[in-house]
């Protein structure tokens, strides 16, 4: 398994945005262990690595378990202002942690705009996760009331992306 520094940073960022506290990846002669919310002094000492199986251990002692941003942002929003998710509006949620894109490419128009009518199964945005472009389809037909995320912003798993007034 080849893993360059950019891919490693993306992996660590994605893990940091979840509630995963321990992750070990093994492939051939590479073993990568990532732990969140612990310091080096909290862990038992590790045996010295065997030369035939080098071990890379990454520990982020300053990272505590993270709550999803969607929960904390929604809870912190005042009740005044634009409509929020209520019984009247349906939310389109992010199925993965990644980066939100409104259009298929930077020079192309957005999949949807506020006020557009959409149908169930229609692509409404893209979430890039680990260099994979995931087309997000609407699960409800209706009118786009609000787009909650700006283009290029990171999103959490299950974070609301758009509000739809169902037909």
Secondary structure by P-SEA (a helix, b strand, c coil): ccccaaaaaaaaaaaaaccccbbbbbcccbbbbbbcccccccccccccccccbbbbbbbcccccccccaaaaaaaaccccccccccccccccccccbbbbbcccccccccccccccccccccccbbbbcccbbbbbbbccccccccccccccccccccccccccccc
